[in-house]
Amino acid sequence: MPSYFSEMREKVKEAIKTSYLSIAGNGFLALGKFLAGFFGNSYALIADAIESTADVFSSFLVLVGLRYAAKPADENHPYGHGRVEPLITFAVVGFLIVSATVIAYESIENIRTPHQIPEPYTLIVLVIIIGIKEFFYRFVSKKSDETNSSSLKADAWHHRSDAITSFTAFVGISIALVMGDGYESADDWAALLASGFILFNAYLILRPALGEIMDEHMYDDLIEDIRKSAYSVKGVLDTEKCFVRKTGMTFHVDLHINVDGAKTVKEGHDIAHQVKDQMLHDLPEIADVLIHVEPLDPNLIL
């Protein structure tokens, strides 16, 4: 089996395993946050639980998207099914926006309604949650880099936004406990602030996914590696245009190479095939390469 397919299979397995871990972690934390917030009189913790519940559904969407994106190319989808990944990322962003809106609305309602000061033990719960969510962020972010998965990257930022909301809740509850009467709503203000952080994170997640689906130029480092790989093939005098599009966890490349204009069509064709084979060997994340051969007078190369 070609290295590309074996590498892709491993990437998909790793990404799916990571998604399962996210779902389990978010479900456990959502329940813990809700119970601690309900019995500890902290809406900031309940707001955190709302976001974690949305995270469960978004992680499930990521899992479904990864499974679909892994399907091989067919007659109707010659470039594969990878473009479903940024679409899933848009759905994840939608969950974040809804969560932020619900949290902001409920925070304002609670600010207007007198209530008790949160229980001190909620701070311990939040410290544990912040540590767990930061671990999840770093772990999932690392896996997204390893697999080139934009939807996993979105899932990672979901964990980071959760850690941020937990931190703001910690600050708000601390203020309420230290300042006492009259500051009961400090954690509600913290939840309101957290909703703004969530919206900002939604933008950070949306931007690269939008660039991916619009074929935006975002892969300078990869293009440099592509040119280096092409130059290593005997007969390649220079490279010109190089366009890269991302589809799921892989890339499709269009590359123009210059060869000696005195060579025959067959010789130029053979060089193009060598360039493609070399590139797929050097850069397993590339799914396919389209090579265009341009004739060139070798005397023009300095």
C-alpha positions in Angstrom: 0.0 0.0 0.0 1.4 3.5 -0.9 2.8 5.5 2.0 0.2 8.2 1.4 -2.7 5.9 2.1 -1.1 4.3 5.1 -0.2 7.7 6.5 -3.8 9.0 5.9 -5.3 6.0 7.6 -3.1 6.6 10.7 -4.0 10.3 10.7 -7.7 9.5 10.5 -7.5 7.0 13.3 -5.6 9.4 15.5 -8.1 12.3 14.8 -11.1 10.1 15.5 -9.5 8.8 18.8 -8.9 12.4 19.8 -12.5 13.3 19.1 -13.8 10.4 21.2 -11.6 11.7 24.1 -13.0 15.2 23.6 -16.6 14.0 23.8 -16.0 11.9 26.9 -14.0 14.8 28.6 -16.6 17.4 27.8 -19.5 15.3 28.9 -17.9 14.5 32.3 -16.9 18.2 32.9 -20.3 19.5 31.8 -22.0 17.4 34.5 -19.5 18.3 37.1 -19.7 22.0 36.4 -23.5 22.0 36.5 -23.7 20.2 39.8 -21.1 22.4 41.4 -22.7 25.6 40.0 -26.3 24.5 41.0 -25.4 23.5 44.6 -22.7 26.2 44.9 -25.0 29.1 43.8 -22.7 30.1 40.9 -24.2 31.0 37.6 -20.6 31.4 36.2 -20.2 27.7 36.7 -23.6 26.9 35.2 -22.6 29.0 32.2 -19.4 27.0 32.0 -21.6 23.8 32.0 -23.7 25.2 29.1 -20.6 25.7 27.0 -19.3 22.3 27.8 -22.6 20.8 26.8 -22.4 22.6 23.5 -18.8 21.3 23.3 -20.2 17.7 23.5 -22.4 18.3 20.5 -19.7 20.1 18.5 -17.1 17.3 19.3 -19.7 14.8 18.0 -20.0 16.9 14.8 -16.2 16.9 14.5 -16.2 13.1 14.8 -18.9 12.7 12.1 -17.0 15.1 9.9 -13.7 13.3 10.3 -15.3 9.9 9.4 -16.9 11.5 6.2 -13.8 13.4 5.3 -11.8 10.1 5.3 -13.9 8.6 2.5 -11.8 8.0 -0.6 -12.3 10.1 -3.8 -15.1 8.9 -6.1 -16.6 9.9 -9.5 -18.7 12.7 -7.9 -15.9 13.8 -5.6 -12.6 13.5 -7.5 -10.7 15.6 -4.9 -12.1 13.5 -2.0 -14.5 14.5 0.8 -12.1 16.6 2.9 -13.9 19.9 2.3 -16.5 18.7 4.8 -14.0 19.6 7.6 -14.3 23.4 7.2 -18.0 23.0 6.9 -18.1 21.2 10.2 -15.9 23.9 11.7 -18.6 26.4 10.7 -21.1 24.4 12.6 -18.8 24.3 15.6 -18.5 28.1 15.4 -22.3 28.2 15.3 -22.4 26.3 18.6 -20.0 28.7 20.1 -22.1 31.7 19.1 -25.3 30.2 20.5 -23.5 29.3 23.7 -22.1 32.9 24.1 -25.6 34.4 23.4 -27.3 32.1 26.0 -24.6 32.8 28.6 -24.8 36.6 28.0 -28.6 36.7 28.2 -28.7 34.6 31.4 -25.9 36.6 33.0 -27.8 39.8 32.5 -30.9 38.2 34.0 -29.0 37.0 37.0 -27.3 40.4 37.5 -30.8 41.9 37.8 -31.9 39.2 40.3 -30.7 39.1 43.9 -29.0 35.9 44.9 -26.6 34.3 47.3 -22.8 34.5 47.2 -21.3 31.4 45.6 -19.9 28.7 47.9 -16.1 28.7 48.5 -15.6 25.2 47.3 -16.6 26.3 43.8 -13.1 27.8 43.5 -11.5 24.4 44.0 -13.8 22.9 41.3 -12.8 25.7 38.9 -9.0 25.2 39.5 -9.4 21.6 38.6 -11.5 22.4 35.5 -9.0 25.0 34.3 -6.2 22.5 34.5 -8.1 19.8 32.7 -9.3 22.0 29.9 -5.9 23.5 29.3 -4.5 20.0 29.1 -7.2 19.1 26.6 -6.5 22.2 24.6 -2.8 21.4 24.3 -3.4 17.7 23.6 -6.1 18.3 20.9 -4.1 21.2 19.3 -1.1 19.0 19.0 -3.1 16.3 17.3 -4.7 18.8 15.0 -1.2 19.9 13.9 -0.1 16.3 13.4 -3.1 15.4 11.3 -3.7 18.8 9.5 -7.3 18.7 10.7 -9.0 22.1 10.8 -12.0 20.7 12.7 -9.8 19.3 15.4 -8.1 22.7 15.6 -11.6 24.2 16.2 -12.3 21.6 18.8 -9.0 22.5 20.5 -10.0 26.2 20.6 -13.3 25.1 22.2 -11.3 23.6 25.1 -9.2 26.8 25.4 -12.4 29.0 25.4 -13.8 26.7 28.1 -10.6 27.3 30.2 -11.0 31.0 29.7 -14.6 31.0 30.9 -13.6 29.0 33.9 -10.8 31.4 34.7 -13.2 34.4 34.5 -15.6 32.5 36.7 -12.8 31.9 39.2 -12.0 35.7 39.3 -15.7 36.6 39.6 -16.4 34.2 42.5 -13.2 35.2 44.3 -14.3 38.9 44.2 -17.8 37.9 45.5 -16.3 35.9 48.4 -13.7 38.5 49.4 -15.9 41.6 49.0 -19.0 40.0 50.6 -22.5 41.6 50.6 -23.2 43.7 47.5 -20.9 41.7 45.3 -23.0 38.6 44.9 -23.3 39.2 41.1 -19.6 39.4 40.5 -19.6 35.8 39.1 -22.5 36.8 36.8 -20.4 39.7 35.4 -17.6 37.2 35.0 -19.9 34.9 32.9 -20.9 38.0 30.8 -17.2 38.8 30.2 -16.6 35.1 29.3 -19.3 35.3 26.6 -17.2 38.0 24.9 -14.1 35.8 25.0 -16.2 32.9 23.5 -17.3 35.1 20.6 -13.7 36.2 20.0 -12.5 32.6 20.0 -15.3 31.8 17.5 -13.8 34.3 15.1 -10.3 32.8 15.6 -11.7 29.4 14.7 -13.8 30.7 11.7 -11.0 32.7 10.0 -8.7 29.8 8.9 -11.6 27.6 8.0 -13.0 30.3 5.8 -9.6 30.7 4.2 -9.4 27.0 3.6 -12.8 26.7 1.9 -12.0 29.8 -0.3 -8.6 28.3 -1.3 -6.8 31.3 0.3 -3.0 31.4 0.0 -1.9 30.3 3.5 0.8 27.7 2.9 4.1 29.5 2.3 6.2 26.9 4.3 4.7 24.0 2.4 5.2 25.7 -1.0 8.9 26.2 -0.1 9.2 22.5 0.7 7.4 21.7 -2.6 9.9 23.7 -4.6 12.9 22.1 -2.7 11.5 18.7 -3.6 11.1 19.6 -7.2 14.6 21.0 -7.5 16.0 17.7 -6.2 14.9 16.0 -9.4 17.5 16.0 -12.3 16.2 17.9 -15.2 14.2 20.6 -13.3 15.8 23.9 -14.1 13.3 26.1 -12.2 9.8 26.3 -10.8 7.1 28.9 -11.5 3.5 28.9 -10.3 2.7 26.8 -7.3 -0.8 26.6 -6.0 -1.9 24.6 -3.0 -5.4 23.8 -1.8 -6.3 22.0 1.4 -8.9 19.3 1.4 -9.5 17.9 4.8 -6.2 16.6 6.2 -4.4 16.6 2.8 -3.2 19.0 0.1 -3.6 19.1 -3.7 -0.8 20.9 -5.6 -0.6 22.5 -9.0 3.1 23.2 -10.0 4.7 24.6 -13.1 8.3 23.4 -13.7 10.8 24.6 -16.3 12.8 22.0 -18.3 15.3 22.2 -21.1 13.3 23.3 -24.2 15.4 21.1 -26.3 14.1 17.9 -24.7 11.4 15.8 -26.3 7.8 15.8 -25.1 8.4 12.3 -23.6 11.5 13.4 -21.8 9.6 16.4 -20.3 6.7 14.1 -19.4 9.1 11.7 -17.6 10.7 14.5 -15.6 7.2 15.6 -14.5 6.4 12.1 -13.3 9.7 11.9 -11.4 8.9 15.3 -9.7 5.4 14.0 -8.7 6.8 10.7 -7.3 9.6 12.6 -5.4 7.1 15.0 -4.0 4.7 12.4 -2.8 7.6 10.6 -1.2 9.0 13.7 0.5 5.7 15.2 1.6 3.2 12.5 2.6 0.6 15.1 3.5 0.2 15.8 -0.3 -2.6 13.7 -1.8 -2.0 14.6 -5.5 0.2 16.8 -7.7 -0.6 18.2 -11.1 2.6 19.1 -12.9 2.7 21.5 -15.9 5.9 21.5 -17.9 7.3 24.8 -19.4 10.2 24.7 -22.0 13.1 26.9 -21.1 16.4 27.9 -22.6 19.0 26.6 -20.0 21.3 29.4 -21.0 18.9 31.8 -19.3 19.4 30.3 -15.9 22.2 32.1 -14.0 
